[in-house]
Structure formats: structure tokens, C-alpha cells
Amino acid sequence: MSRRGQCWDNAPTESFFGTMKQETDIAKFILDDCGAVEIAMLDWIDAWYNQTRRHTTLDGCSPIEFELKMAA
């Protein structure tokens, strides 16, 4: 939630969820319950978003690659 009068506070979260909806195309799948949705989202985040997907704000690296690069 954003602070009162600070509409830009939610921008990163809205961007993340917009990307998630677009890349997973979650609306096409019939998921039985909240647990199935949770598993699908955690799989997308852990297997794709953090490990493989390149981010322009991280100089074209995945988050894991960027962290390893910065630690070296």
C-alpha cells in the first residue's frame, strides 16, 4: 500500500505483477485452489524470474548473475 498522496510507491509492485501476469499467462490455466496458484507463482519466481530472466535495470543480467557479479 502506498502512503497517502504517494501514488508512485506502488509502481515497482504493480510492474512486477503486470510482468508476472503477462509472462505466465496465468488466466489461461485452470488452477484448482490457492495452493496450486501459490505453487505456480513460486515456480515462476524461483525458476524463471530470479534465475534466468534478464532485467534491463541489472545491466541485462538475471538477479542471480548480478549478485554473483557484484560479490566478486
PDB file of N, CA, C and O in Angstrom, chain B, residues numbered from 101:
ATOM      1  N   MET B 101       0.841  -1.179   0.000  1.00  0.00           N
ATOM      2  CA  MET B 101       0.000   0.000   0.000  1.00  0.00           C
ATOM      3  C   MET B 101       0.885   1.242   0.000  1.00  0.00           C
ATOM      4  O   MET B 101       1.926   1.293   0.656  1.00  0.00           O
ATOM      5  N   SER B 102       0.448   2.212  -0.738  1.00  0.00           N
ATOM      6  CA  SER B 102       1.224   3.444  -0.769  1.00  0.00           C
ATOM      7  C   SER B 102       0.817   4.349   0.387  1.00  0.00           C
ATOM      8  O   SER B 102      -0.262   4.227   0.967  1.00  0.00           O
ATOM      9  N   ARG B 103       1.709   5.236   0.683  1.00  0.00           N
ATOM     10  CA  ARG B 103       1.396   6.240   1.689  1.00  0.00           C
ATOM     11  C   ARG B 103       0.392   7.209   1.093  1.00  0.00           C
ATOM     12  O   ARG B 103       0.278   7.323  -0.127  1.00  0.00           O
ATOM     13  N   ARG B 104      -0.310   7.881   1.924  1.00  0.00           N
ATOM     14  CA  ARG B 104      -1.307   8.832   1.458  1.00  0.00           C
ATOM     15  C   ARG B 104      -0.636   9.897   0.599  1.00  0.00           C
ATOM     16  O   ARG B 104       0.330  10.536   1.017  1.00  0.00           O
ATOM     17  N   GLY B 105      -1.159  10.074  -0.592  1.00  0.00           N
ATOM     18  CA  GLY B 105      -0.639  11.084  -1.502  1.00  0.00           C
ATOM     19  C   GLY B 105       0.626  10.683  -2.239  1.00  0.00           C
ATOM     20  O   GLY B 105       1.213  11.513  -2.934  1.00  0.00           O
ATOM     21  N   GLN B 106       1.063   9.447  -2.111  1.00  0.00           N
ATOM     22  CA  GLN B 106       2.285   8.980  -2.763  1.00  0.00           C
ATOM     23  C   GLN B 106       1.951   7.850  -3.732  1.00  0.00           C
ATOM     24  O   GLN B 106       2.243   6.687  -3.453  1.00  0.00           O
ATOM     25  N   CYS B 107       1.357   8.176  -4.840  1.00  0.00           N
ATOM     26  CA  CYS B 107       0.894   7.154  -5.773  1.00  0.00           C
ATOM     27  C   CYS B 107       2.034   6.353  -6.394  1.00  0.00           C
ATOM     28  O   CYS B 107       1.799   5.255  -6.898  1.00  0.00           O
ATOM     29  N   TRP B 108       3.255   6.868  -6.373  1.00  0.00           N
ATOM     30  CA  TRP B 108       4.370   6.177  -7.019  1.00  0.00           C
ATOM     31  C   TRP B 108       4.950   5.056  -6.164  1.00  0.00           C
ATOM     32  O   TRP B 108       5.765   4.275  -6.654  1.00  0.00           O
ATOM     33  N   ASP B 109       4.552   4.960  -4.907  1.00  0.00           N
ATOM     34  CA  ASP B 109       5.067   3.907  -4.030  1.00  0.00           C
ATOM     35  C   ASP B 109       4.737   2.514  -4.555  1.00  0.00           C
ATOM     36  O   ASP B 109       5.517   1.584  -4.350  1.00  0.00           O
ATOM     37  N   ASN B 110       3.626   2.352  -5.213  1.00  0.00           N
ATOM     38  CA  ASN B 110       3.188   1.041  -5.689  1.00  0.00           C
ATOM     39  C   ASN B 110       3.727   0.679  -7.070  1.00  0.00           C
ATOM     40  O   ASN B 110       3.500  -0.439  -7.532  1.00  0.00           O
ATOM     41  N   ALA B 111       4.415   1.564  -7.725  1.00  0.00           N
ATOM     42  CA  ALA B 111       4.847   1.332  -9.104  1.00  0.00           C
ATOM     43  C   ALA B 111       5.700   0.070  -9.269  1.00  0.00           C
ATOM     44  O   ALA B 111       5.427  -0.707 -10.184  1.00  0.00           O
ATOM     45  N   PRO B 112       6.717  -0.176  -8.435  1.00  0.00           N
ATOM     46  CA  PRO B 112       7.509  -1.399  -8.627  1.00  0.00           C
ATOM     47  C   PRO B 112       6.684  -2.674  -8.441  1.00  0.00           C
ATOM     48  O   PRO B 112       6.866  -3.642  -9.179  1.00  0.00           O
ATOM     49  N   THR B 113       5.797  -2.679  -7.478  1.00  0.00           N
ATOM     50  CA  THR B 113       4.957  -3.856  -7.234  1.00  0.00           C
ATOM     51  C   THR B 113       3.993  -4.073  -8.380  1.00  0.00           C
ATOM     52  O   THR B 113       3.815  -5.202  -8.837  1.00  0.00           O
ATOM     53  N   GLU B 114       3.370  -3.010  -8.850  1.00  0.00           N
ATOM     54  CA  GLU B 114       2.440  -3.123  -9.975  1.00  0.00           C
ATOM     55  C   GLU B 114       3.172  -3.600 -11.224  1.00  0.00           C
ATOM     56  O   GLU B 114       2.631  -4.395 -11.992  1.00  0.00           O
ATOM     57  N   SER B 115       4.389  -3.125 -11.432  1.00  0.00           N
ATOM     58  CA  SER B 115       5.181  -3.556 -12.579  1.00  0.00           C
ATOM     59  C   SER B 115       5.497  -5.043 -12.493  1.00  0.00           C
ATOM     60  O   SER B 115       5.384  -5.760 -13.488  1.00  0.00           O
ATOM     61  N   PHE B 116       5.893  -5.513 -11.309  1.00  0.00           N
ATOM     62  CA  PHE B 116       6.204  -6.927 -11.118  1.00  0.00           C
ATOM     63  C   PHE B 116       4.991  -7.797 -11.418  1.00  0.00           C
ATOM     64  O   PHE B 116       5.094  -8.774 -12.161  1.00  0.00           O
ATOM     65  N   PHE B 117       3.838  -7.445 -10.843  1.00  0.00           N
ATOM     66  CA  PHE B 117       2.647  -8.258 -11.057  1.00  0.00           C
ATOM     67  C   PHE B 117       2.158  -8.181 -12.504  1.00  0.00           C
ATOM     68  O   PHE B 117       1.622  -9.158 -13.027  1.00  0.00           O
ATOM     69  N   GLY B 118       2.337  -7.037 -13.152  1.00  0.00           N
ATOM     70  CA  GLY B 118       1.995  -6.931 -14.566  1.00  0.00           C
ATOM     71  C   GLY B 118       2.859  -7.852 -15.407  1.00  0.00           C
ATOM     72  O   GLY B 118       2.363  -8.531 -16.306  1.00  0.00           O
ATOM     73  N   THR B 119       4.167  -7.874 -15.110  1.00  0.00           N
ATOM     74  CA  THR B 119       5.090  -8.771 -15.807  1.00  0.00           C
ATOM     75  C   THR B 119       4.703 -10.219 -15.567  1.00  0.00           C
ATOM     76  O   THR B 119       4.690 -11.028 -16.494  1.00  0.00           O
ATOM     77  N   MET B 120       4.386 -10.545 -14.314  1.00  0.00           N
ATOM     78  CA  MET B 120       4.014 -11.914 -13.973  1.00  0.00           C
ATOM     79  C   MET B 120       2.773 -12.351 -14.749  1.00  0.00           C
ATOM     80  O   MET B 120       2.747 -13.443 -15.317  1.00  0.00           O
ATOM     81  N   LYS B 121       1.768 -11.521 -14.774  1.00  0.00           N
ATOM     82  CA  LYS B 121       0.530 -11.875 -15.486  1.00  0.00           C
ATOM     83  C   LYS B 121       0.785 -12.040 -16.975  1.00  0.00           C
ATOM     84  O   LYS B 121       0.236 -12.940 -17.610  1.00  0.00           O
ATOM     85  N   GLN B 122       1.612 -11.175 -17.526  1.00  0.00           N
ATOM     86  CA  GLN B 122       1.892 -11.221 -18.957  1.00  0.00           C
ATOM     87  C   GLN B 122       2.744 -12.437 -19.335  1.00  0.00           C
ATOM     88  O   GLN B 122       2.445 -13.122 -20.313  1.00  0.00           O
ATOM     89  N   GLU B 123       3.788 -12.703 -18.575  1.00  0.00           N
ATOM     90  CA  GLU B 123       4.711 -13.780 -18.930  1.00  0.00           C
ATOM     91  C   GLU B 123       4.181 -15.168 -18.593  1.00  0.00           C
ATOM     92  O   GLU B 123       4.491 -16.131 -19.294  1.00  0.00           O
ATOM     93  N   THR B 124       3.392 -15.285 -17.537  1.00  0.00           N
ATOM     94  CA  THR B 124       2.877 -16.607 -17.177  1.00  0.00           C
ATOM     95  C   THR B 124       1.579 -16.903 -17.897  1.00  0.00           C
ATOM     96  O   THR B 124       1.207 -18.067 -18.045  1.00  0.00           O
ATOM     97  N   ASP B 125       0.883 -15.875 -18.346  1.00  0.00           N
ATOM     98  CA  ASP B 125      -0.433 -16.030 -18.975  1.00  0.00           C
ATOM     99  C   ASP B 125      -1.349 -16.870 -18.072  1.00  0.00           C
ATOM    100  O   ASP B 125      -2.048 -17.775 -18.529  1.00  0.00           O
ATOM    101  N   ILE B 126      -1.318 -16.542 -16.790  1.00  0.00           N
ATOM    102  CA  ILE B 126      -1.989 -17.305 -15.749  1.00  0.00           C
ATOM    103  C   ILE B 126      -3.497 -17.444 -15.987  1.00  0.00           C
ATOM    104  O   ILE B 126      -4.102 -18.419 -15.540  1.00  0.00           O
ATOM    105  N   ALA B 127      -4.099 -16.499 -16.674  1.00  0.00           N
ATOM    106  CA  ALA B 127      -5.545 -16.544 -16.898  1.00  0.00           C
ATOM    107  C   ALA B 127      -5.960 -17.721 -17.781  1.00  0.00           C
ATOM    108  O   ALA B 127      -7.127 -18.113 -17.760  1.00  0.00           O
ATOM    109  N   LYS B 128      -5.038 -18.291 -18.553  1.00  0.00           N
ATOM    110  CA  LYS B 128      -5.368 -19.412 -19.436  1.00  0.00           C
ATOM    111  C   LYS B 128      -5.461 -20.748 -18.706  1.00  0.00           C
ATOM    112  O   LYS B 128      -6.035 -21.706 -19.223  1.00  0.00           O
ATOM    113  N   PHE B 129      -4.894 -20.807 -17.498  1.00  0.00           N
ATOM    114  CA  PHE B 129      -4.837 -22.069 -16.770  1.00  0.00           C
ATOM    115  C   PHE B 129      -5.982 -22.186 -15.776  1.00  0.00           C
ATOM    116  O   PHE B 129      -6.412 -21.198 -15.182  1.00  0.00           O
ATOM    117  N   ILE B 130      -6.458 -23.386 -15.607  1.00  0.00           N
ATOM    118  CA  ILE B 130      -7.456 -23.663 -14.584  1.00  0.00           C
ATOM    119  C   ILE B 130      -6.714 -24.262 -13.398  1.00  0.00           C
ATOM    120  O   ILE B 130      -6.248 -25.400 -13.447  1.00  0.00           O
ATOM    121  N   LEU B 131      -6.614 -23.485 -12.347  1.00  0.00           N
ATOM    122  CA  LEU B 131      -5.916 -23.930 -11.145  1.00  0.00           C
ATOM    123  C   LEU B 131      -6.972 -24.226 -10.083  1.00  0.00           C
ATOM    124  O   LEU B 131      -7.858 -23.410  -9.828  1.00  0.00           O
ATOM    125  N   ASP B 132      -6.865 -25.394  -9.474  1.00  0.00           N
ATOM    126  CA  ASP B 132      -7.909 -25.897  -8.595  1.00  0.00           C
ATOM    127  C   ASP B 132      -8.118 -25.100  -7.317  1.00  0.00           C
ATOM    128  O   ASP B 132      -9.253 -24.922  -6.876  1.00  0.00           O
ATOM    129  N   ASP B 133      -7.050 -24.626  -6.730  1.00  0.00           N
ATOM    130  CA  ASP B 133      -7.202 -23.947  -5.449  1.00  0.00           C
ATOM    131  C   ASP B 133      -6.049 -22.957  -5.251  1.00  0.00           C
ATOM    132  O   ASP B 133      -5.186 -22.817  -6.118  1.00  0.00           O
ATOM    133  N   CYS B 134      -6.045 -22.294  -4.135  1.00  0.00           N
ATOM    134  CA  CYS B 134      -4.997 -21.307  -3.836  1.00  0.00           C
ATOM    135  C   CYS B 134      -3.621 -21.950  -3.766  1.00  0.00           C
ATOM    136  O   CYS B 134      -2.623 -21.325  -4.123  1.00  0.00           O
ATOM    137  N   GLY B 135      -3.563 -23.192  -3.309  1.00  0.00           N
ATOM    138  CA  GLY B 135      -2.283 -23.895  -3.240  1.00  0.00           C
ATOM    139  C   GLY B 135      -1.666 -24.083  -4.609  1.00  0.00           C
ATOM    140  O   GLY B 135      -0.454 -23.938  -4.769  1.00  0.00           O
ATOM    141  N   ALA B 136      -2.483 -24.405  -5.600  1.00  0.00           N
ATOM    142  CA  ALA B 136      -1.984 -24.584  -6.966  1.00  0.00           C
ATOM    143  C   ALA B 136      -1.475 -23.262  -7.537  1.00  0.00           C
ATOM    144  O   ALA B 136      -0.470 -23.234  -8.247  1.00  0.00           O
ATOM    145  N   VAL B 137      -2.157 -22.188  -7.231  1.00  0.00           N
ATOM    146  CA  VAL B 137      -1.724 -20.865  -7.682  1.00  0.00           C
ATOM    147  C   VAL B 137      -0.392 -20.516  -7.016  1.00  0.00           C
ATOM    148  O   VAL B 137       0.523 -20.010  -7.666  1.00  0.00           O
ATOM    149  N   GLU B 138      -0.298 -20.788  -5.726  1.00  0.00           N
ATOM    150  CA  GLU B 138       0.927 -20.493  -4.999  1.00  0.00           C
ATOM    151  C   GLU B 138       2.115 -21.270  -5.569  1.00  0.00           C
ATOM    152  O   GLU B 138       3.199 -20.710  -5.739  1.00  0.00           O
ATOM    153  N   ILE B 139       1.919 -22.536  -5.859  1.00  0.00           N
ATOM    154  CA  ILE B 139       2.990 -23.357  -6.433  1.00  0.00           C
ATOM    155  C   ILE B 139       3.394 -22.832  -7.801  1.00  0.00           C
ATOM    156  O   ILE B 139       4.585 -22.754  -8.105  1.00  0.00           O
ATOM    157  N   ALA B 140       2.417 -22.471  -8.634  1.00  0.00           N
ATOM    158  CA  ALA B 140       2.713 -21.953  -9.975  1.00  0.00           C
ATOM    159  C   ALA B 140       3.496 -20.646  -9.894  1.00  0.00           C
ATOM    160  O   ALA B 140       4.441 -20.446 -10.657  1.00  0.00           O
ATOM    161  N   MET B 141       3.117 -19.758  -8.981  1.00  0.00           N
ATOM    162  CA  MET B 141       3.796 -18.473  -8.864  1.00  0.00           C
ATOM    163  C   MET B 141       5.198 -18.634  -8.282  1.00  0.00           C
ATOM    164  O   MET B 141       6.140 -18.001  -8.757  1.00  0.00           O
ATOM    165  N   LEU B 142       5.343 -19.470  -7.264  1.00  0.00           N
ATOM    166  CA  LEU B 142       6.668 -19.687  -6.690  1.00  0.00           C
ATOM    167  C   LEU B 142       7.608 -20.327  -7.702  1.00  0.00           C
ATOM    168  O   LEU B 142       8.794 -20.000  -7.745  1.00  0.00           O
ATOM    169  N   ASP B 143       7.084 -21.235  -8.516  1.00  0.00           N
ATOM    170  CA  ASP B 143       7.888 -21.854  -9.562  1.00  0.00           C
ATOM    171  C   ASP B 143       8.348 -20.805 -10.565  1.00  0.00           C
ATOM    172  O   ASP B 143       9.510 -20.803 -10.972  1.00  0.00           O
ATOM    173  N   TRP B 144       7.446 -19.914 -10.966  1.00  0.00           N
ATOM    174  CA  TRP B 144       7.800 -18.873 -11.931  1.00  0.00           C
ATOM    175  C   TRP B 144       8.865 -17.939 -11.345  1.00  0.00           C
ATOM    176  O   TRP B 144       9.831 -17.583 -12.020  1.00  0.00           O
ATOM    177  N   ILE B 145       8.675 -17.550 -10.084  1.00  0.00           N
ATOM    178  CA  ILE B 145       9.623 -16.635  -9.460  1.00  0.00           C
ATOM    179  C   ILE B 145      10.984 -17.296  -9.275  1.00  0.00           C
ATOM    180  O   ILE B 145      12.010 -16.729  -9.652  1.00  0.00           O
ATOM    181  N   ASP B 146      10.994 -18.498  -8.693  1.00  0.00           N
ATOM    182  CA  ASP B 146      12.266 -19.166  -8.390  1.00  0.00           C
ATOM    183  C   ASP B 146      12.977 -19.704  -9.622  1.00  0.00           C
ATOM    184  O   ASP B 146      14.199 -19.595  -9.729  1.00  0.00           O
ATOM    185  N   ALA B 147      12.230 -20.279 -10.547  1.00  0.00           N
ATOM    186  CA  ALA B 147      12.856 -20.931 -11.699  1.00  0.00           C
ATOM    187  C   ALA B 147      13.126 -19.980 -12.861  1.00  0.00           C
ATOM    188  O   ALA B 147      14.100 -20.170 -13.588  1.00  0.00           O
ATOM    189  N   TRP B 148      12.302 -18.977 -13.052  1.00  0.00           N
ATOM    190  CA  TRP B 148      12.446 -18.117 -14.225  1.00  0.00           C
ATOM    191  C   TRP B 148      12.869 -16.700 -13.859  1.00  0.00           C
ATOM    192  O   TRP B 148      13.914 -16.233 -14.313  1.00  0.00           O
ATOM    193  N   TYR B 149      12.087 -16.021 -13.061  1.00  0.00           N
ATOM    194  CA  TYR B 149      12.290 -14.595 -12.806  1.00  0.00           C
ATOM    195  C   TYR B 149      13.637 -14.315 -12.144  1.00  0.00           C
ATOM    196  O   TYR B 149      14.335 -13.390 -12.558  1.00  0.00           O
ATOM    197  N   ASN B 150      14.017 -15.078 -11.139  1.00  0.00           N
ATOM    198  CA  ASN B 150      15.266 -14.828 -10.426  1.00  0.00           C
ATOM    199  C   ASN B 150      16.471 -15.535 -11.032  1.00  0.00           C
ATOM    200  O   ASN B 150      17.596 -15.066 -10.866  1.00  0.00           O
ATOM    201  N   GLN B 151      16.270 -16.641 -11.726  1.00  0.00           N
ATOM    202  CA  GLN B 151      17.387 -17.437 -12.226  1.00  0.00           C
ATOM    203  C   GLN B 151      17.766 -17.117 -13.674  1.00  0.00           C
ATOM    204  O   GLN B 151      18.951 -17.046 -14.001  1.00  0.00           O
ATOM    205  N   THR B 152      16.781 -16.927 -14.530  1.00  0.00           N
ATOM    206  CA  THR B 152      17.030 -16.871 -15.965  1.00  0.00           C
ATOM    207  C   THR B 152      16.698 -15.527 -16.598  1.00  0.00           C
ATOM    208  O   THR B 152      17.471 -15.025 -17.415  1.00  0.00           O
ATOM    209  N   ARG B 153      15.577 -14.943 -16.241  1.00  0.00           N
ATOM    210  CA  ARG B 153      15.082 -13.737 -16.904  1.00  0.00           C
ATOM    211  C   ARG B 153      16.072 -12.588 -16.743  1.00  0.00           C
ATOM    212  O   ARG B 153      16.520 -12.283 -15.637  1.00  0.00           O
ATOM    213  N   ARG B 154      16.399 -11.969 -17.853  1.00  0.00           N
ATOM    214  CA  ARG B 154      17.312 -10.837 -17.833  1.00  0.00           C
ATOM    215  C   ARG B 154      16.535  -9.559 -17.520  1.00  0.00           C
ATOM    216  O   ARG B 154      15.431  -9.347 -18.022  1.00  0.00           O
ATOM    217  N   HIS B 155      17.130  -8.719 -16.689  1.00  0.00           N
ATOM    218  CA  HIS B 155      16.497  -7.477 -16.269  1.00  0.00           C
ATOM    219  C   HIS B 155      17.310  -6.298 -16.801  1.00  0.00           C
ATOM    220  O   HIS B 155      18.528  -6.243 -16.630  1.00  0.00           O
ATOM    221  N   THR B 156      16.626  -5.368 -17.441  1.00  0.00           N
ATOM    222  CA  THR B 156      17.337  -4.221 -18.014  1.00  0.00           C
ATOM    223  C   THR B 156      17.951  -3.349 -16.926  1.00  0.00           C
ATOM    224  O   THR B 156      18.998  -2.740 -17.146  1.00  0.00           O
ATOM    225  N   THR B 157      17.321  -3.279 -15.762  1.00  0.00           N
ATOM    226  CA  THR B 157      17.879  -2.454 -14.684  1.00  0.00           C
ATOM    227  C   THR B 157      19.120  -3.072 -14.052  1.00  0.00           C
ATOM    228  O   THR B 157      19.823  -2.411 -13.288  1.00  0.00           O
ATOM    229  N   LEU B 158      19.391  -4.331 -14.365  1.00  0.00           N
ATOM    230  CA  LEU B 158      20.576  -5.016 -13.834  1.00  0.00           C
ATOM    231  C   LEU B 158      21.619  -5.240 -14.923  1.00  0.00           C
ATOM    232  O   LEU B 158      22.355  -6.226 -14.889  1.00  0.00           O
ATOM    233  N   ASP B 159      21.681  -4.337 -15.873  1.00  0.00           N
ATOM    234  CA  ASP B 159      22.634  -4.414 -16.989  1.00  0.00           C
ATOM    235  C   ASP B 159      22.480  -5.685 -17.802  1.00  0.00           C
ATOM    236  O   ASP B 159      23.470  -6.245 -18.271  1.00  0.00           O
ATOM    237  N   GLY B 160      21.254  -6.145 -17.974  1.00  0.00           N
ATOM    238  CA  GLY B 160      20.991  -7.320 -18.791  1.00  0.00           C
ATOM    239  C   GLY B 160      21.310  -8.641 -18.138  1.00  0.00           C
ATOM    240  O   GLY B 160      21.410  -9.662 -18.819  1.00  0.00           O
ATOM    241  N   CYS B 161      21.473  -8.641 -16.821  1.00  0.00           N
ATOM    242  CA  CYS B 161      21.760  -9.877 -16.079  1.00  0.00           C
ATOM    243  C   CYS B 161      20.512 -10.344 -15.339  1.00  0.00           C
ATOM    244  O   CYS B 161      19.600  -9.565 -15.064  1.00  0.00           O
ATOM    245  N   SER B 162      20.498 -11.624 -15.028  1.00  0.00           N
ATOM    246  CA  SER B 162      19.450 -12.118 -14.136  1.00  0.00           C
ATOM    247  C   SER B 162      19.828 -11.677 -12.724  1.00  0.00           C
ATOM    248  O   SER B 162      20.994 -11.365 -12.480  1.00  0.00           O
ATOM    249  N   PRO B 163      18.880 -11.640 -11.787  1.00  0.00           N
ATOM    250  CA  PRO B 163      19.219 -11.242 -10.423  1.00  0.00           C
ATOM    251  C   PRO B 163      20.339 -12.081  -9.808  1.00  0.00           C
ATOM    252  O   PRO B 163      21.203 -11.547  -9.112  1.00  0.00           O
ATOM    253  N   ILE B 164      20.329 -13.392 -10.063  1.00  0.00           N
ATOM    254  CA  ILE B 164      21.374 -14.246  -9.515  1.00  0.00           C
ATOM    255  C   ILE B 164      22.729 -13.893 -10.123  1.00  0.00           C
ATOM    256  O   ILE B 164      23.716 -13.774  -9.397  1.00  0.00           O
ATOM    257  N   GLU B 165      22.789 -13.725 -11.438  1.00  0.00           N
ATOM    258  CA  GLU B 165      24.044 -13.344 -12.101  1.00  0.00           C
ATOM    259  C   GLU B 165      24.556 -12.000 -11.579  1.00  0.00           C
ATOM    260  O   GLU B 165      25.754 -11.830 -11.351  1.00  0.00           O
ATOM    261  N   PHE B 166      23.644 -11.053 -11.393  1.00  0.00           N
ATOM    262  CA  PHE B 166      24.022  -9.727 -10.910  1.00  0.00           C
ATOM    263  C   PHE B 166      24.613  -9.806  -9.507  1.00  0.00           C
ATOM    264  O   PHE B 166      25.629  -9.171  -9.227  1.00  0.00           O
ATOM    265  N   GLU B 167      23.990 -10.574  -8.631  1.00  0.00           N
ATOM    266  CA  GLU B 167      24.512 -10.716  -7.271  1.00  0.00           C
ATOM    267  C   GLU B 167      25.897 -11.361  -7.274  1.00  0.00           C
ATOM    268  O   GLU B 167      26.786 -10.932  -6.539  1.00  0.00           O
ATOM    269  N   LEU B 168      26.078 -12.389  -8.101  1.00  0.00           N
ATOM    270  CA  LEU B 168      27.384 -13.035  -8.186  1.00  0.00           C
ATOM    271  C   LEU B 168      28.442 -12.075  -8.740  1.00  0.00           C
ATOM    272  O   LEU B 168      29.581 -12.054  -8.275  1.00  0.00           O
ATOM    273  N   LYS B 169      28.053 -11.294  -9.728  1.00  0.00           N
ATOM    274  CA  LYS B 169      28.968 -10.317 -10.329  1.00  0.00           C
ATOM    275  C   LYS B 169      29.365  -9.252  -9.319  1.00  0.00           C
ATOM    276  O   LYS B 169      30.530  -8.856  -9.263  1.00  0.00           O
ATOM    277  N   MET B 170      28.413  -8.785  -8.521  1.00  0.00           N
ATOM    278  CA  MET B 170      28.694  -7.728  -7.536  1.00  0.00           C
ATOM    279  C   MET B 170      29.500  -8.266  -6.352  1.00  0.00           C
ATOM    280  O   MET B 170      30.243  -7.517  -5.717  1.00  0.00           O
ATOM    281  N   ALA B 171      29.356  -9.561  -6.052  1.00  0.00           N
ATOM    282  CA  ALA B 171      30.081 -10.150  -4.927  1.00  0.00           C
ATOM    283  C   ALA B 171      31.557 -10.379  -5.266  1.00  0.00           C
ATOM    284  O   ALA B 171      32.404 -10.454  -4.376  1.00  0.00           O
ATOM    285  N   ALA B 172      31.843 -10.488  -6.544  1.00  0.00           N
ATOM    286  CA  ALA B 172      33.229 -10.774  -6.966  1.00  0.00           C
ATOM    287  C   ALA B 172      34.089  -9.538  -6.959  1.00  0.00           C
ATOM    288  O   ALA B 172      35.273  -9.608  -7.287  1.00  0.00           O
TER     289      ALA B 172
END
